Amino acid sequence: MEVFCKNYSHQFLTFDAGFKTTIPKEPVVNQFELFNQVILILNVFDREIFEPLQGSIKFLDETNPGTVNYLGNGRYQMELSVGKNHELEILVPNYEPYIFTFDLSSAILFNEFERDVELEPSKTQFEINIADMETDEAINEVEIVITNLEKNETIVKKVRKDENGKFIVDLRAGDKYEIDVNGPKGYAFYNTKVDMSDTENKKLDVKLKPLKAKTKLVLNDITFETNSADLNTSSYEELDRVIKLLIDNPEIKIEISAHSDNVGSDAYNLKLSSKRAQSVVDYLISGQLPLERLIAKGYGESMPVASNDTEENRAKNRRVELKIIDVNENENPQENE
């Protein structure tokens, strides 16, 4: 037996009227309720990394919108009317819009449902051009490592070349990335950060420095404890790049140069910068680099790259540089092992 009412749920009953012994004296009563609302829970996730997402859900049928409550952790609860085919638009910043359809116009037996929805992240094609800093000729034999700083996701092999030989990668809109370019032997590494919340940010031109005598590289994110030569752990990532560079290019000898701003006396800044340069060299030695390829030197405030009139400029002067002081073209990598 089927019991139903327009815009209400259905109820199916089974009734055995084939009495084999005695007929009941009292009527057989079966009580039940029909309902005109159901509860739907949607679990909204990132399709690629399955993280829960928070955004908004809009009912496309404005004549009879339902109610939506966000429960946290990507879970949304809503009440929907029975007897309708519901269309909902799920919107999350930096993800493709998603239309979710839930048909309650046929026979409805239950008053609670749960469904999973996976959203596709919006992506932008990002172009990377890599060339020799001196000749401007394209360099193709490179390793590009791209790390999503928001999702802790690393992309290495997904970078591809287009028909013009340019490196192309699809990056998530709105996320921040760190890009490492490791050139072939004889070139310095390159590191930078890009913010894909900038809709105009679709291209990066990288100029790699050839490793020659007197070449200087400013090392990024090398920081120390205040008034101390102790390296902050955030410096290790950049210094590990230096270790790899020196291992891949055993013919070069370098100086680690530490510089300061003009806060404090000349003597104090010279002494502190010398200690900081030595701390960097000590870290490089811990990476199995031979001491004879490394020189530590502090310059204090004697070689500013900007005036010390603002905090921003003083920060530019507080820096650590790598300077190539010798290139032994006859160096045999096997002798260095």
Secondary structure, DSSP 8 states (H G I E B T S, - for coil): -EEE-TTS-EEE-------SS---SS---------SEEEEEEEEEETTT--B---EEEES-TTS--EEEEEETTEEEEEEETTSEEEEEEE-TTB--EEEEEE-SS----SEEEEEEEE-B-EEEEEEEEEETTT--B--S-EEEEEETTTTEEESTT-EE-TTS-EEEEEETT-EEEEEEE-STTB-EEEEEEETTSTT--EEEEEE-B--TT-EEEETT--B-TTS--B-GGGHHHHHHHHHHHHH-TTEEEEEEEE--SSS-HHHHHHHHHHHHHHHHHHHHHTT--GGGEEEEEEETSS-SS-TTSHHHHHHHSEEEEEEEEE-TT--GGGG-
